[in-house]
Amino acid sequence: MPRIGITAYDLLISCPGDVIEYLDVIKESVESFNRVFGRINNIEVVTKHWSTDSYPQSGDKPQELLNKQLVRDCDAAVALFWTRFGTPTDKYASGTEEEIEEMLSAGKQVFMYFLDVPVNPSQVDMEQYKKIIDFREKYKDKGIYAIIKDKEELRRQFTNHLAMYFLPIISDNNVTTSKKLLPILQIRDVNAISEEQYYLYNSSLGNSRFIKEKKEDIIKNIHSIQNNSLPKRTQVVLEDEKIIKETPEFLKNIEIKKLLENVNIPSISLKDADIPNSWKETISKFAEENQIKINDDFWNVGDLKIRIPSVVLPFGNSGSVLEGTDEEKERYDLLRNLYWDIVSYNEYIDYFSYIDKLNFAKLAISNTGHSFDEDIDVKLIIPKANNGFFHG
């Protein structure tokens, strides 16, 4: 059926020869725009390219003839650059540049894109590429071009730009249509049909898989330590007044003693490496909450000793050192790691419990109109309660 009163907009495609494979993307984007917006508004964007829409003619310079035949009659243009700038004309550094300047000087729209796509350096004409860089620099502060990474980004951006430019024109010209082309934006509950209905939810982070797995790992480690005990201590536990005092070997050197004449020479305390009460309390509480019985042998680390210097040395490693078998040191490390795992687990529980008590709503911005708005500003204003806390 013929369409009466159709309005056609001619779109000039202007680009050098190294981006020919991208022309199909431009044409497909235009076709998509025509399908979505053109038919219901009785308009059509028609692409024009010199290879299909010009004819041999004499009597003037080639580019001027092309301008007369094609360029000046177009309503808008799309230009695409990669590594080549094009062939110079009498007025400009390339035919594409002249076409762009013709359109801009006439106050017409130019969609301009620069491809940022990898290329073999040996295939690049650096003189041509420098012209592109200079040309882009010329327009960098005018906001009329975009950088494109691949074909899909070109398709997405150009389709959006077509709609952003032509839809206001359609609205201003009062094109005959059965529906008004305006976005109608609403904030609504994602699960509610009515705009007035909202539901409040609570999270369940405390019962999340993350928390359950951390808890299971801790329980598994407790059982593993419980099932692998060490022999009891073979030596009597050293009392505080019977702590062994030793002078480190390196401090027995006469030369070093001279260097340390004004330094307090430390003695080193050798103690039984008992498990700290803070570790025992934290681990025992977790075990009790999870119905795990811990026996006294759980804390046994054999004959493991710990060397602690009485003063901090001005150099070198002044920290405490564990002395014992590899098995004893490993068990001590396992108990220490178990303690910190439980501390971390408890912090998660406290934080998630707080979050789970908060109410929240699942909202979405819904467009019930017949066009889209790419530039949307959303501002949520939450009243402040008398007690200084926010509520919603």
BELPECOR-V13635 format. One line per field, one symbol per residue. phi: phi as a letter, one per 20 degrees, with the letter a starting at -180 (. if undefined). psi: psi as a letter, one per 30 degrees, with the letter a starting at -180 (. if undefined). burial: # if it has 16 or more other C-alpha atoms within 10 Angstrom, else .. A space follows every 10 residues. Layout:
phi->???
psi->???
burial->???
This chain:
phi->.feemfddde dfecaffedg feffffffff ffffffdfff dlcbedfccg fdcccfbcoa fgfffffffc ffefebbccc ccddeoefdf dcfaffffff fffffemefc edcdedcgbf gfeeefffff ffffffffdf edmdccedea ffffffffff fgffeeffff ffelffbece ecfddcdbff ddeefeecdd ccecffdffg ffffffffff ffffffeced fffedfffeg fdffdcdggf eefffffffd fedfffeded cfeffggfff fffffffffd ldedeffgef dmefdcecff ceffbmedef cecrffffff ffffffffgf ffgfgfffff ffffffeeeb dedbedddec bdcfddddcd ddfeffenef bb
psi->kkkkgkkkkk jkjjllfgge ffeeeeeeee eeeeeeeeef ghlkkkkkke ffgllkllfl keeeeeeeee efflfllkkk kdfkfaklaf elfleeeeee eeeefgglkk jkkkkikklj efgkjfeeee eeeeeeeege gfhgllkkfa eeeeeeeeee eeeeefeeee eeghkklfkk ikkjkkklkf gkekffkkkk lklhefglee eeeeeeeeee eeeeeefill llkflkkkle fgkkklkkef ffkeeeeefh egkkkklkkj lkilkkeeee eeeeeeeefg hkkklefegk gbgklkkjkf lklflajgll kkkaleeeee eeeeeeeeee eeeeeeeeee eeeeeffkkl kjlkjkjgag lljfjkkkkk jkkklfgflk l.
burial->........## ######.... ....###.## #.##..##.# ########.. .......... ..#####.## ##.####### ######..#. ..######## ..#.....## #####..... .......##. ##...#.... ....#..#.. #..##.#### ..##.##..# ....#..... ##.....### .......#.. ....##.... #..##..##. ##..##..## .......... .......... .......... ....##.### ####....## .###.##... .......### #########. .......... .###...##. ##..##.##. ###.##.##. .##..#.... .......... ##........ .......... ..
